[in-house]
Amino acid sequence: MRGSLFSGIVYIILGILFTSIAIENVQREQTWGIFTYFLILIATFDLGSGLRMIAFHFKFKKAQNKK
């Protein structure tokens, strides 16, 4: 299940990227606009999916080793 680990890491990196873009957007505009909320929403989904994929990878690997 090397694919789920790699995908999880990519999703976490994208979540961090979207979060940093949202922070830069707030600092530039001095307010929370719809674009900032949209970026935070995408970052939340990416970070959650990434953590879930990494957890799945280790659970699957642990279950595979028990057999």
PyMOL Python script that loads the backbone (N, CA, C, O; Angstrom):
from pymol import cmd

cmd.read_pdbstr("""\
ATOM      1  N   MET A   1       0.816  -1.192   0.000  1.00  0.00           N
ATOM      2  CA  MET A   1       0.000   0.000   0.000  1.00  0.00           C
ATOM      3  C   MET A   1       0.863   1.261   0.000  1.00  0.00           C
ATOM      4  O   MET A   1       0.578   2.221   0.716  1.00  0.00           O
ATOM      5  N   ARG A   2       1.888   1.245  -0.788  1.00  0.00           N
ATOM      6  CA  ARG A   2       2.763   2.405  -0.867  1.00  0.00           C
ATOM      7  C   ARG A   2       2.031   3.595  -1.476  1.00  0.00           C
ATOM      8  O   ARG A   2       2.383   4.743  -1.205  1.00  0.00           O
ATOM      9  N   GLY A   3       1.032   3.334  -2.285  1.00  0.00           N
ATOM     10  CA  GLY A   3       0.293   4.415  -2.923  1.00  0.00           C
ATOM     11  C   GLY A   3      -0.482   5.266  -1.937  1.00  0.00           C
ATOM     12  O   GLY A   3      -0.559   6.485  -2.096  1.00  0.00           O
ATOM     13  N   SER A   4      -1.061   4.635  -0.911  1.00  0.00           N
ATOM     14  CA  SER A   4      -1.840   5.416   0.045  1.00  0.00           C
ATOM     15  C   SER A   4      -0.933   6.285   0.915  1.00  0.00           C
ATOM     16  O   SER A   4      -1.326   7.386   1.299  1.00  0.00           O
ATOM     17  N   LEU A   5       0.260   5.816   1.229  1.00  0.00           N
ATOM     18  CA  LEU A   5       1.191   6.632   2.002  1.00  0.00           C
ATOM     19  C   LEU A   5       1.640   7.847   1.192  1.00  0.00           C
ATOM     20  O   LEU A   5       1.664   8.968   1.699  1.00  0.00           O
ATOM     21  N   PHE A   6       1.992   7.611  -0.068  1.00  0.00           N
ATOM     22  CA  PHE A   6       2.421   8.712  -0.926  1.00  0.00           C
ATOM     23  C   PHE A   6       1.283   9.714  -1.137  1.00  0.00           C
ATOM     24  O   PHE A   6       1.496  10.924  -1.059  1.00  0.00           O
ATOM     25  N   SER A   7       0.087   9.214  -1.403  1.00  0.00           N
ATOM     26  CA  SER A   7      -1.069  10.090  -1.604  1.00  0.00           C
ATOM     27  C   SER A   7      -1.372  10.890  -0.347  1.00  0.00           C
ATOM     28  O   SER A   7      -1.703  12.073  -0.428  1.00  0.00           O
ATOM     29  N   GLY A   8      -1.263  10.258   0.809  1.00  0.00           N
ATOM     30  CA  GLY A   8      -1.494  10.954   2.062  1.00  0.00           C
ATOM     31  C   GLY A   8      -0.512  12.092   2.272  1.00  0.00           C
ATOM     32  O   GLY A   8      -0.891  13.174   2.719  1.00  0.00           O
ATOM     33  N   ILE A   9       0.734  11.847   1.953  1.00  0.00           N
ATOM     34  CA  ILE A   9       1.751  12.887   2.099  1.00  0.00           C
ATOM     35  C   ILE A   9       1.488  14.033   1.125  1.00  0.00           C
ATOM     36  O   ILE A   9       1.643  15.201   1.482  1.00  0.00           O
ATOM     37  N   VAL A  10       1.093  13.703  -0.098  1.00  0.00           N
ATOM     38  CA  VAL A  10       0.787  14.743  -1.091  1.00  0.00           C
ATOM     39  C   VAL A  10      -0.400  15.583  -0.623  1.00  0.00           C
ATOM     40  O   VAL A  10      -0.373  16.808  -0.734  1.00  0.00           O
ATOM     41  N   TYR A  11      -1.445  14.930  -0.098  1.00  0.00           N
ATOM     42  CA  TYR A  11      -2.610  15.675   0.394  1.00  0.00           C
ATOM     43  C   TYR A  11      -2.233  16.593   1.557  1.00  0.00           C
ATOM     44  O   TYR A  11      -2.726  17.718   1.637  1.00  0.00           O
ATOM     45  N   ILE A  12      -1.375  16.134   2.448  1.00  0.00           N
ATOM     46  CA  ILE A  12      -0.959  16.983   3.571  1.00  0.00           C
ATOM     47  C   ILE A  12      -0.155  18.183   3.067  1.00  0.00           C
ATOM     48  O   ILE A  12      -0.328  19.301   3.553  1.00  0.00           O
ATOM     49  N   ILE A  13       0.710  17.950   2.106  1.00  0.00           N
ATOM     50  CA  ILE A  13       1.478  19.058   1.525  1.00  0.00           C
ATOM     51  C   ILE A  13       0.543  20.069   0.862  1.00  0.00           C
ATOM     52  O   ILE A  13       0.731  21.277   1.005  1.00  0.00           O
ATOM     53  N   LEU A  14      -0.463  19.577   0.138  1.00  0.00           N
ATOM     54  CA  LEU A  14      -1.432  20.491  -0.482  1.00  0.00           C
ATOM     55  C   LEU A  14      -2.230  21.252   0.568  1.00  0.00           C
ATOM     56  O   LEU A  14      -2.517  22.436   0.388  1.00  0.00           O
ATOM     57  N   GLY A  15      -2.590  20.589   1.659  1.00  0.00           N
ATOM     58  CA  GLY A  15      -3.307  21.269   2.734  1.00  0.00           C
ATOM     59  C   GLY A  15      -2.483  22.385   3.346  1.00  0.00           C
ATOM     60  O   GLY A  15      -2.999  23.468   3.623  1.00  0.00           O
ATOM     61  N   ILE A  16      -1.205  22.120   3.556  1.00  0.00           N
ATOM     62  CA  ILE A  16      -0.307  23.150   4.090  1.00  0.00           C
ATOM     63  C   ILE A  16      -0.158  24.291   3.089  1.00  0.00           C
ATOM     64  O   ILE A  16      -0.127  25.459   3.476  1.00  0.00           O
ATOM     65  N   LEU A  17      -0.067  23.954   1.809  1.00  0.00           N
ATOM     66  CA  LEU A  17       0.041  24.982   0.765  1.00  0.00           C
ATOM     67  C   LEU A  17      -1.201  25.869   0.732  1.00  0.00           C
ATOM     68  O   LEU A  17      -1.082  27.094   0.692  1.00  0.00           O
ATOM     69  N   PHE A  18      -2.389  25.268   0.748  1.00  0.00           N
ATOM     70  CA  PHE A  18      -3.621  26.064   0.732  1.00  0.00           C
ATOM     71  C   PHE A  18      -3.764  26.907   1.993  1.00  0.00           C
ATOM     72  O   PHE A  18      -4.278  28.025   1.936  1.00  0.00           O
ATOM     73  N   THR A  19      -3.318  26.385   3.125  1.00  0.00           N
ATOM     74  CA  THR A  19      -3.370  27.167   4.358  1.00  0.00           C
ATOM     75  C   THR A  19      -2.449  28.380   4.266  1.00  0.00           C
ATOM     76  O   THR A  19      -2.829  29.481   4.664  1.00  0.00           O
ATOM     77  N   SER A  20      -1.255  28.182   3.749  1.00  0.00           N
ATOM     78  CA  SER A  20      -0.337  29.313   3.628  1.00  0.00           C
ATOM     79  C   SER A  20      -0.844  30.350   2.629  1.00  0.00           C
ATOM     80  O   SER A  20      -0.660  31.550   2.836  1.00  0.00           O
ATOM     81  N   ILE A  21      -1.479  29.899   1.550  1.00  0.00           N
ATOM     82  CA  ILE A  21      -2.055  30.848   0.593  1.00  0.00           C
ATOM     83  C   ILE A  21      -3.186  31.640   1.253  1.00  0.00           C
ATOM     84  O   ILE A  21      -3.320  32.843   1.026  1.00  0.00           O
ATOM     85  N   ALA A  22      -3.995  30.965   2.069  1.00  0.00           N
ATOM     86  CA  ALA A  22      -5.084  31.654   2.771  1.00  0.00           C
ATOM     87  C   ALA A  22      -4.527  32.686   3.750  1.00  0.00           C
ATOM     88  O   ALA A  22      -5.072  33.784   3.863  1.00  0.00           O
ATOM     89  N   ILE A  23      -3.460  32.350   4.453  1.00  0.00           N
ATOM     90  CA  ILE A  23      -2.842  33.296   5.384  1.00  0.00           C
ATOM     91  C   ILE A  23      -2.312  34.509   4.633  1.00  0.00           C
ATOM     92  O   ILE A  23      -2.506  35.647   5.061  1.00  0.00           O
ATOM     93  N   GLU A  24      -1.650  34.265   3.524  1.00  0.00           N
ATOM     94  CA  GLU A  24      -1.149  35.378   2.708  1.00  0.00           C
ATOM     95  C   GLU A  24      -2.293  36.243   2.198  1.00  0.00           C
ATOM     96  O   GLU A  24      -2.168  37.466   2.143  1.00  0.00           O
ATOM     97  N   ASN A  25      -3.399  35.622   1.828  1.00  0.00           N
ATOM     98  CA  ASN A  25      -4.552  36.370   1.334  1.00  0.00           C
ATOM     99  C   ASN A  25      -5.144  37.259   2.424  1.00  0.00           C
ATOM    100  O   ASN A  25      -5.523  38.398   2.151  1.00  0.00           O
ATOM    101  N   VAL A  26      -5.228  36.761   3.640  1.00  0.00           N
ATOM    102  CA  VAL A  26      -5.759  37.565   4.751  1.00  0.00           C
ATOM    103  C   VAL A  26      -4.818  38.725   5.058  1.00  0.00           C
ATOM    104  O   VAL A  26      -5.272  39.842   5.303  1.00  0.00           O
ATOM    105  N   GLN A  27      -3.526  38.470   5.047  1.00  0.00           N
ATOM    106  CA  GLN A  27      -2.566  39.540   5.329  1.00  0.00           C
ATOM    107  C   GLN A  27      -2.590  40.613   4.247  1.00  0.00           C
ATOM    108  O   GLN A  27      -2.412  41.796   4.536  1.00  0.00           O
ATOM    109  N   ARG A  28      -2.807  40.205   3.016  1.00  0.00           N
ATOM    110  CA  ARG A  28      -2.817  41.164   1.910  1.00  0.00           C
ATOM    111  C   ARG A  28      -4.091  41.996   1.899  1.00  0.00           C
ATOM    112  O   ARG A  28      -4.039  43.208   1.688  1.00  0.00           O
ATOM    113  N   GLU A  29      -5.248  41.347   2.128  1.00  0.00           N
ATOM    114  CA  GLU A  29      -6.521  42.056   2.041  1.00  0.00           C
ATOM    115  C   GLU A  29      -7.000  42.617   3.372  1.00  0.00           C
ATOM    116  O   GLU A  29      -7.924  43.430   3.399  1.00  0.00           O
ATOM    117  N   GLN A  30      -6.394  42.203   4.463  1.00  0.00           N
ATOM    118  CA  GLN A  30      -6.767  42.653   5.803  1.00  0.00           C
ATOM    119  C   GLN A  30      -8.194  42.262   6.189  1.00  0.00           C
ATOM    120  O   GLN A  30      -8.769  42.858   7.100  1.00  0.00           O
ATOM    121  N   THR A  31      -8.766  41.281   5.519  1.00  0.00           N
ATOM    122  CA  THR A  31     -10.114  40.818   5.836  1.00  0.00           C
ATOM    123  C   THR A  31     -10.285  39.379   5.354  1.00  0.00           C
ATOM    124  O   THR A  31      -9.514  38.888   4.529  1.00  0.00           O
ATOM    125  N   TRP A  32     -11.305  38.720   5.882  1.00  0.00           N
ATOM    126  CA  TRP A  32     -11.624  37.355   5.491  1.00  0.00           C
ATOM    127  C   TRP A  32     -12.684  37.410   4.402  1.00  0.00           C
ATOM    128  O   TRP A  32     -13.846  37.712   4.673  1.00  0.00           O
ATOM    129  N   GLY A  33     -12.281  37.120   3.174  1.00  0.00           N
ATOM    130  CA  GLY A  33     -13.217  37.106   2.060  1.00  0.00           C
ATOM    131  C   GLY A  33     -13.677  35.686   1.756  1.00  0.00           C
ATOM    132  O   GLY A  33     -13.273  34.734   2.423  1.00  0.00           O
ATOM    133  N   ILE A  34     -14.521  35.559   0.751  1.00  0.00           N
ATOM    134  CA  ILE A  34     -15.043  34.252   0.359  1.00  0.00           C
ATOM    135  C   ILE A  34     -13.925  33.358  -0.175  1.00  0.00           C
ATOM    136  O   ILE A  34     -13.950  32.143   0.022  1.00  0.00           O
ATOM    137  N   PHE A  35     -12.956  33.951  -0.844  1.00  0.00           N
ATOM    138  CA  PHE A  35     -11.829  33.177  -1.365  1.00  0.00           C
ATOM    139  C   PHE A  35     -11.002  32.571  -0.233  1.00  0.00           C
ATOM    140  O   PHE A  35     -10.529  31.439  -0.343  1.00  0.00           O
ATOM    141  N   THR A  36     -10.829  33.313   0.839  1.00  0.00           N
ATOM    142  CA  THR A  36     -10.078  32.817   1.993  1.00  0.00           C
ATOM    143  C   THR A  36     -10.809  31.654   2.644  1.00  0.00           C
ATOM    144  O   THR A  36     -10.194  30.643   2.981  1.00  0.00           O
ATOM    145  N   TYR A  37     -12.114  31.791   2.824  1.00  0.00           N
ATOM    146  CA  TYR A  37     -12.898  30.688   3.388  1.00  0.00           C
ATOM    147  C   TYR A  37     -12.841  29.458   2.493  1.00  0.00           C
ATOM    148  O   TYR A  37     -12.763  28.332   2.986  1.00  0.00           O
ATOM    149  N   PHE A  38     -12.879  29.662   1.198  1.00  0.00           N
ATOM    150  CA  PHE A  38     -12.792  28.553   0.247  1.00  0.00           C
ATOM    151  C   PHE A  38     -11.439  27.843   0.362  1.00  0.00           C
ATOM    152  O   PHE A  38     -11.384  26.614   0.347  1.00  0.00           O
ATOM    153  N   LEU A  39     -10.357  28.605   0.477  1.00  0.00           N
ATOM    154  CA  LEU A  39      -9.037  27.997   0.625  1.00  0.00           C
ATOM    155  C   LEU A  39      -8.920  27.206   1.924  1.00  0.00           C
ATOM    156  O   LEU A  39      -8.336  26.123   1.941  1.00  0.00           O
ATOM    157  N   ILE A  40      -9.469  27.738   3.003  1.00  0.00           N
ATOM    158  CA  ILE A  40      -9.429  27.034   4.286  1.00  0.00           C
ATOM    159  C   ILE A  40     -10.257  25.759   4.215  1.00  0.00           C
ATOM    160  O   ILE A  40      -9.872  24.741   4.791  1.00  0.00           O
ATOM    161  N   LEU A  41     -11.385  25.799   3.520  1.00  0.00           N
ATOM    162  CA  LEU A  41     -12.213  24.605   3.357  1.00  0.00           C
ATOM    163  C   LEU A  41     -11.461  23.520   2.594  1.00  0.00           C
ATOM    164  O   LEU A  41     -11.472  22.355   2.992  1.00  0.00           O
ATOM    165  N   ILE A  42     -10.813  23.898   1.506  1.00  0.00           N
ATOM    166  CA  ILE A  42     -10.028  22.940   0.724  1.00  0.00           C
ATOM    167  C   ILE A  42      -8.869  22.398   1.561  1.00  0.00           C
ATOM    168  O   ILE A  42      -8.587  21.201   1.524  1.00  0.00           O
ATOM    169  N   ALA A  43      -8.201  23.262   2.309  1.00  0.00           N
ATOM    170  CA  ALA A  43      -7.085  22.827   3.149  1.00  0.00           C
ATOM    171  C   ALA A  43      -7.557  21.845   4.212  1.00  0.00           C
ATOM    172  O   ALA A  43      -6.857  20.879   4.514  1.00  0.00           O
ATOM    173  N   THR A  44      -8.736  22.079   4.784  1.00  0.00           N
ATOM    174  CA  THR A  44      -9.273  21.171   5.790  1.00  0.00           C
ATOM    175  C   THR A  44      -9.538  19.798   5.189  1.00  0.00           C
ATOM    176  O   THR A  44      -9.184  18.777   5.779  1.00  0.00           O
ATOM    177  N   PHE A  45     -10.160  19.773   4.017  1.00  0.00           N
ATOM    178  CA  PHE A  45     -10.418  18.493   3.361  1.00  0.00           C
ATOM    179  C   PHE A  45      -9.119  17.775   3.003  1.00  0.00           C
ATOM    180  O   PHE A  45      -9.015  16.561   3.175  1.00  0.00           O
ATOM    181  N   ASP A  46      -8.133  18.512   2.509  1.00  0.00           N
ATOM    182  CA  ASP A  46      -6.857  17.900   2.131  1.00  0.00           C
ATOM    183  C   ASP A  46      -6.121  17.340   3.342  1.00  0.00           C
ATOM    184  O   ASP A  46      -5.621  16.216   3.299  1.00  0.00           O
ATOM    185  N   LEU A  47      -6.051  18.116   4.423  1.00  0.00           N
ATOM    186  CA  LEU A  47      -5.365  17.630   5.618  1.00  0.00           C
ATOM    187  C   LEU A  47      -6.083  16.416   6.215  1.00  0.00           C
ATOM    188  O   LEU A  47      -5.441  15.449   6.626  1.00  0.00           O
ATOM    189  N   GLY A  48      -7.403  16.473   6.260  1.00  0.00           N
ATOM    190  CA  GLY A  48      -8.161  15.339   6.783  1.00  0.00           C
ATOM    191  C   GLY A  48      -7.998  14.097   5.933  1.00  0.00           C
ATOM    192  O   GLY A  48      -7.825  13.000   6.464  1.00  0.00           O
ATOM    193  N   SER A  49      -8.050  14.254   4.624  1.00  0.00           N
ATOM    194  CA  SER A  49      -7.869  13.113   3.724  1.00  0.00           C
ATOM    195  C   SER A  49      -6.458  12.553   3.819  1.00  0.00           C
ATOM    196  O   SER A  49      -6.259  11.338   3.791  1.00  0.00           O
ATOM    197  N   GLY A  50      -5.489  13.437   3.928  1.00  0.00           N
ATOM    198  CA  GLY A  50      -4.103  12.980   4.041  1.00  0.00           C
ATOM    199  C   GLY A  50      -3.865  12.190   5.309  1.00  0.00           C
ATOM    200  O   GLY A  50      -3.224  11.140   5.278  1.00  0.00           O
ATOM    201  N   LEU A  51      -4.376  12.683   6.421  1.00  0.00           N
ATOM    202  CA  LEU A  51      -4.213  11.951   7.679  1.00  0.00           C
ATOM    203  C   LEU A  51      -4.940  10.615   7.633  1.00  0.00           C
ATOM    204  O   LEU A  51      -4.435   9.613   8.140  1.00  0.00           O
ATOM    205  N   ARG A  52      -6.117  10.597   7.032  1.00  0.00           N
ATOM    206  CA  ARG A  52      -6.878   9.354   6.925  1.00  0.00           C
ATOM    207  C   ARG A  52      -6.145   8.340   6.043  1.00  0.00           C
ATOM    208  O   ARG A  52      -6.121   7.151   6.360  1.00  0.00           O
ATOM    209  N   MET A  53      -5.553   8.797   4.948  1.00  0.00           N
ATOM    210  CA  MET A  53      -4.820   7.880   4.067  1.00  0.00           C
ATOM    211  C   MET A  53      -3.582   7.317   4.738  1.00  0.00           C
ATOM    212  O   MET A  53      -3.269   6.137   4.582  1.00  0.00           O
ATOM    213  N   ILE A  54      -2.878   8.154   5.484  1.00  0.00           N
ATOM    214  CA  ILE A  54      -1.687   7.672   6.192  1.00  0.00           C
ATOM    215  C   ILE A  54      -2.080   6.686   7.278  1.00  0.00           C
ATOM    216  O   ILE A  54      -1.416   5.665   7.458  1.00  0.00           O
ATOM    217  N   ALA A  55      -3.150   6.979   8.001  1.00  0.00           N
ATOM    218  CA  ALA A  55      -3.626   6.042   9.026  1.00  0.00           C
ATOM    219  C   ALA A  55      -4.051   4.723   8.387  1.00  0.00           C
ATOM    220  O   ALA A  55      -3.767   3.654   8.928  1.00  0.00           O
ATOM    221  N   PHE A  56      -4.728   4.789   7.242  1.00  0.00           N
ATOM    222  CA  PHE A  56      -5.123   3.577   6.538  1.00  0.00           C
ATOM    223  C   PHE A  56      -3.917   2.764   6.120  1.00  0.00           C
ATOM    224  O   PHE A  56      -3.928   1.536   6.213  1.00  0.00           O
ATOM    225  N   HIS A  57      -2.879   3.437   5.662  1.00  0.00           N
ATOM    226  CA  HIS A  57      -1.664   2.743   5.239  1.00  0.00           C
ATOM    227  C   HIS A  57      -1.084   1.921   6.387  1.00  0.00           C
ATOM    228  O   HIS A  57      -0.750   0.749   6.213  1.00  0.00           O
ATOM    229  N   PHE A  58      -0.966   2.537   7.553  1.00  0.00           N
ATOM    230  CA  PHE A  58      -0.360   1.832   8.677  1.00  0.00           C
ATOM    231  C   PHE A  58      -1.279   0.755   9.238  1.00  0.00           C
ATOM    232  O   PHE A  58      -0.793  -0.283   9.686  1.00  0.00           O
ATOM    233  N   LYS A  59      -2.596   0.973   9.227  1.00  0.00           N
ATOM    234  CA  LYS A  59      -3.525  -0.063   9.669  1.00  0.00           C
ATOM    235  C   LYS A  59      -3.496  -1.257   8.723  1.00  0.00           C
ATOM    236  O   LYS A  59      -3.505  -2.404   9.168  1.00  0.00           O
ATOM    237  N   PHE A  60      -3.462  -0.991   7.428  1.00  0.00           N
ATOM    238  CA  PHE A  60      -3.407  -2.062   6.443  1.00  0.00           C
ATOM    239  C   PHE A  60      -2.101  -2.831   6.554  1.00  0.00           C
ATOM    240  O   PHE A  60      -2.083  -4.058   6.462  1.00  0.00           O
ATOM    241  N   LYS A  61      -1.020  -2.109   6.750  1.00  0.00           N
ATOM    242  CA  LYS A  61       0.295  -2.756   6.873  1.00  0.00           C
ATOM    243  C   LYS A  61       0.341  -3.621   8.132  1.00  0.00           C
ATOM    244  O   LYS A  61       0.897  -4.719   8.109  1.00  0.00           O
ATOM    245  N   LYS A  62      -0.235  -3.135   9.220  1.00  0.00           N
ATOM    246  CA  LYS A  62      -0.263  -3.893  10.456  1.00  0.00           C
ATOM    247  C   LYS A  62      -1.133  -5.149  10.317  1.00  0.00           C
ATOM    248  O   LYS A  62      -0.768  -6.217  10.808  1.00  0.00           O
ATOM    249  N   ALA A  63      -2.266  -5.017   9.657  1.00  0.00           N
ATOM    250  CA  ALA A  63      -3.141  -6.175   9.436  1.00  0.00           C
ATOM    251  C   ALA A  63      -2.498  -7.172   8.485  1.00  0.00           C
ATOM    252  O   ALA A  63      -2.699  -8.378   8.631  1.00  0.00           O
ATOM    253  N   GLN A  64      -1.742  -6.700   7.532  1.00  0.00           N
ATOM    254  CA  GLN A  64      -1.075  -7.580   6.587  1.00  0.00           C
ATOM    255  C   GLN A  64       0.052  -8.355   7.251  1.00  0.00           C
ATOM    256  O   GLN A  64       0.308  -9.506   6.898  1.00  0.00           O
ATOM    257  N   ASN A  65       0.724  -7.733   8.209  1.00  0.00           N
ATOM    258  CA  ASN A  65       1.819  -8.400   8.908  1.00  0.00           C
ATOM    259  C   ASN A  65       1.313  -9.466   9.882  1.00  0.00           C
ATOM    260  O   ASN A  65       2.044 -10.406  10.195  1.00  0.00           O
ATOM    261  N   LYS A  66       0.076  -9.335  10.365  1.00  0.00           N
ATOM    262  CA  LYS A  66      -0.478 -10.324  11.288  1.00  0.00           C
ATOM    263  C   LYS A  66      -0.804 -11.635  10.616  1.00  0.00           C
ATOM    264  O   LYS A  66      -0.851 -12.675  11.273  1.00  0.00           O
ATOM    265  N   LYS A  67      -1.029 -11.603   9.313  1.00  0.00           N
ATOM    266  CA  LYS A  67      -1.392 -12.834   8.589  1.00  0.00           C
ATOM    267  C   LYS A  67      -0.267 -13.795   8.456  1.00  0.00           C
ATOM    268  O   LYS A  67      -0.435 -14.865   7.872  1.00  0.00           O
TER     269      LYS A  67
END
""", "prot")
cmd.dss("prot")
cmd.show_as("cartoon", "prot")
cmd.util.cbc("prot")
cmd.orient("prot")
